């Protein structure tokens, strides 16, 4: 009865979101640790179940009159999940069920936006304990008139926060094999590896002008707080340089000296274990070996490439700085392979996102 309620948004219905959610909910670990509450079109989920699973392993029940009361919603979730039924709440009608699979459409983009907003409302009201989101498509989101770079920025705006970060987290189990391959660090981490980003969905050309000492310092604080929340005592954080060789004393750029170093120095007399800026080519190797628990990346690909290379299906996207818990897999909508029984999508990322959300609730 003390399992947290996790709102799971199905994202863009034209992509792999419905499939990975259906497959994730078949994992017995999910119902063991949480009460899933799916937000999306039950018709779409039935389609995914029939096409990709071929069996009626899950019975999705349409709920159009969701009461916004903790007790009544909790009672519904308990009742249905005990008999392997997953409650599905659709806040926008069935228009998304008509969207063409594997194609960008404004109807699917708008539905994904509304699913997310419904989940945020429930989380802010305390009706659900956390949100796990399947991917949305940014082109479809924009086609629907919602001009946001992605989930992270929508969540931050709706929650009224200005200091936030996208962080990719690899649990210790997801990285342990690679640690053995590259060799353990002097002090082995037991809490995986977390990489947060100072800038995110923007062009490479714009990154230097967007970096600020205050912004980098805030990301350091957010990662330190996350590591404390998951019980990491060491909380060793490394800050990436922007330029090759950390600028080589200004030969390859001076952002390290002007912007990044001052952010790190702010914590010299505080209880935050941070070092940098460090050359990224060696920093990532040291982090994977276990020398660091957290990394601050300056831009999107600087953090995403190593995480997706190391553990594409095991990594979880966690939004830091929100008053609510939100996780997601790190993959996108994958229109190239969605709704294709011959090429089933791997649900490992969705499973990891839901399990991580349940863990963070504790």
N, C-alpha and C positions, 0 to 999 in steps of 0.2 A: 504493500500500500504506500510505501514511501518512495516509490520510483518517480523521478521527475517527469513532467509532461514536456515533450519536445515537439514543437511545431515544425513540421517539415514542409517547406514550400516546393512545389514541383517545377518551378522555373519556366523556361520556354518549352511549351508542349511539343514543338516541332523537333526538339533535340532529344538527347538521351536521358534527360531528367526523369521522366516517368518510368523508364526502364530500370535505371539504377536504383530508384526508390523501391519499386516492386521487389527487385532482387535483394536489396538490403533488408527489407522487412521480412524476408524469408530466413534471414540469419537468426538463429535462436538467441544469440547474444543480445540482440536489440530489445526484444520483449522482456528479457531478463533484467535489463538495467534501466529501462525507461518505458513510458507510455507514449507511443508515437501518435501524433495528431496531424494528419496530412491536410495541407491547405492547397486545394487545386480542384480540377474537374474530375469527378468520379468516373465519368464516361471515358476520359482519356486513360485513367488508371486501369479500367477494365480492359480497354483495348491493349494496353501494354501487357497486362496479365495474360490475356488470351493469346496474343501473338507471340510473345517471347517466352512465356513459361509453359504454355500448352495445357496447363491444369488450373483448376480453380483452387489454388492453394490459399489464396487470400480472398475474402469477401468484403469488398469495399462498400460501405453504407453511406448513402448520401444524407448529409445533415444540412438543411437550409435554415433552420431556426436555432442557430447556436446561441445558447444563453451565456452572457458574459458574466458568469458567476463562478468563482473558484470551485465551490463545493459541487454544483451540478455538473460542471464540465469534468471535474475529476471523477465524479461518479460514472459519467458516461464512458470516459476512457477506460476506467477500471473494468466496467462491465463488458465492454466490447473486446478489449485486448485479452481478457482471460479466455475467451473462446476463439482466439486467433482472428478476430475481426478488427480491422483498422478503420477508425472513424475518419471520414473525409469531409471537409467543409469547403464549399465552393462559394466565395463571396461575390462572384461576378457573373453567374449564369453560365450557359453552355456554349457561348460563342467560340471559345478556344477549341472546343472539340471539332470544329469545322476547319480549323487552320490546316493548311497543307503541310505534311511532314517534310522535314529536311529543307525547308524554305524559310527565308526571312518574311515575316508578316507583321503588320501593325496590330492585328487582333491578338496574336500570341504574345507580342511584346507588351501590350497593354495588360493582358491577363497576368503575365509574370509580375508586372509592377504592382497590380492590385493584390496578388497573392502575398507579396512581400509586405505591403502596407498593412494587410490584415494581420499578418504574423507579428509585426512590430506593435500594433495596437494591443494585441493579446498579451505580448510580453511586457509592455509598459504598464498594463493594467494588472499584472501579476496572475493572469489566468493560465499562462503557460510559463514554464521555467526557463526555456531557452529556445533558440531558433537554429535549425540546420537547413541551409538553402541549397537546392539543386541549381545548376547554372542557368543564367539568362543570356540572351543574345543582345549585344550592345546595339547592333544595327537595327534589330527589331524594336528595341526599347526606344531608340531615336525616331524610328518610323511612326511610333505611336505618340510622339510628341513629348516624350520624357527624356530630356536632354541631360542625362547623367553619365559619367564614365562607367559606372557599374554599381554593384550592390553596396560597396563600402561607402560611397558618397551619399547614397540614398539613406542608409542607416544613420550616418552621422548627422545629416540634416534633420531627419525625423526625430532623432534623439536630442537635438539641440547641442551637439558638442563640436568644438573646433579643434581640439587636440585628440587625434585618433590615428590609428595606423593599421595597415594590412600586415599581418604576420603569418608566415608559413611555418607550421610546426611539424616536425618529425618526432614521433615518440621514440623512446629508446629501443623498443622492439623493431621499429621500422628502420633503424640505422645501425643496429648492433652488428649485423653481418659485414657491413662496410667498414666499421671500426676495426674488426678483426683483419680485414684486408689491408688497410692503410697503416695499422699499428696504433695502439692506444697512446693517448697523450700522457703527460706526467701525472695529471690528476684526471682520472676517468670520470666523465659525466654520467649521471644515472637518470637524467631527465630529458634525454633526447637533444634536439637542436632546433632552435627557433630563430627565424630570420625576419626582421621587420624592415619596412621600407620608408625612407624619408619622403621621396617623391614616388608617384605611382603611375597613373595612366596619363602620360604626357610624352611629348617627343623628346628624343635624346638631346636635340639642340637646345631645348628649353631648360634642361636640368640644372646647369650651373647657376642660372639666374634665380631658380626657385629654391636653391639651398640656402638656409639661414642657420646661424648658430643656435637660435632659440628653437627652431624646428628640430634640429638634430638632438639637442638636449632633451626635448620633450619625448622623442622616440626612445631615448635611453631610459628615461623614467618609466615609460609605459612597459618596456620589456622587463625592466627590473621588477616592477610590480607584478607582472604575469609570472615570472619565475618564482617570486615569493609565494604567490597564490598556489602554485602547484607543488610547493614544498622543497624547492631547490635552495639549499643553504649557501652554496658557493656563489651562485649567480654571477659567473664570469661572463662579461659582455665585451665583444670586440667590435670596433667601429671601422667600417670599410673606408679606404681612401677612394677618391673619385678618379684620379688619374693613375696611369701605369707607374709602378714603383713608388707609389705615394707622392708623386710629383717630382721625385728626384731633386729635392731641395730647390724647387721652383723651376727647374728646366722644362718640365712637362705640364706646368700649370701651378697656380698658387692657391687653389681652393683649400687644400689641406691646411696650409699655414694661416690663411685668412679666416676660414669659416669652420672647418671641422675640428682642428686642434683646440680652439677656444671652448667649444662645446664639451669636449672631453675634460679639459682642465677645470670646468665648473664643479666637477665631482671629486676633486683631489682631497677635499676635507670632509667628504660625506661618506656615508656607509653604502656606496655603490661601487662595485668592482668592475671598472671599465678601463679599456686601453685602446689606443689608436691615435690617429688613423693608420691602418696597416695595409700593406699591398694585398690586394684581393686574391691574387693567384696563390699566395702562400697561406693567407688567412683561412680560406675555406678548407684547405687540407688540414690545418691545425684544428679547426673546429670539428671536422668530421672525426678526427683522431681523438676528440674528447677534451681538448684543452679549453674550449669555450662552450657555454650553455646558450648564449644568445649572440646574434650578429645584427648590426645595424647596416643595411644596404642603402646606398645613395639613390638608386633608381631601380625600376621594375626588373629588368633582365639581370641585373647584378645579383639580385636575390633569388629570382625565379629559376634561372637556368640551373644553378647547382642543386636546388631542392628537387626540381623535376628530374634531373639526371640521377640523383641519389635514390629518390623514392617517389616516383610519379604517382603511384596509386595509394601510397601510404600517407602522404602529406595532407595536412588539414589547414585550411585558411581560417584564421581566427581574427576577428576585428577587435582591436584593443581600443580602450578609451570610452566604450559605450556603457550606459547604465544597465544594459541587458547583455545576455550571452548570445553570440552568433558565431556559428561555424559553417564551413562548406568544404566540399572537395576542391581540389586545385585545378581540375580539368574544366573545359568549356562545354558548349552544347554539342559539339561533334556532329554537325549536320551531315558530314561525309559518311557516317556509319550509323546514324540513328535509325530506328524503326526497321532494322534489317535482321531478321532471325538468323541469317547465315553469318552475321558478324556481331555476336552479342557483346554488349558493353560490360566492362568489369565494374562491379559495384563496390570494390574495395575502398575507394575514396569516399563514397557516400556512407558506407558502414563506419569508417574511421571518423567522419565528421559527426555522425550521430552519437557514437560512443564517447567522443571527446566532449561534446556538448553535455552529455550526462555526467561525465567526470567533473567538468567545471562547475556543474550545479552543486557539487559537494564542497 
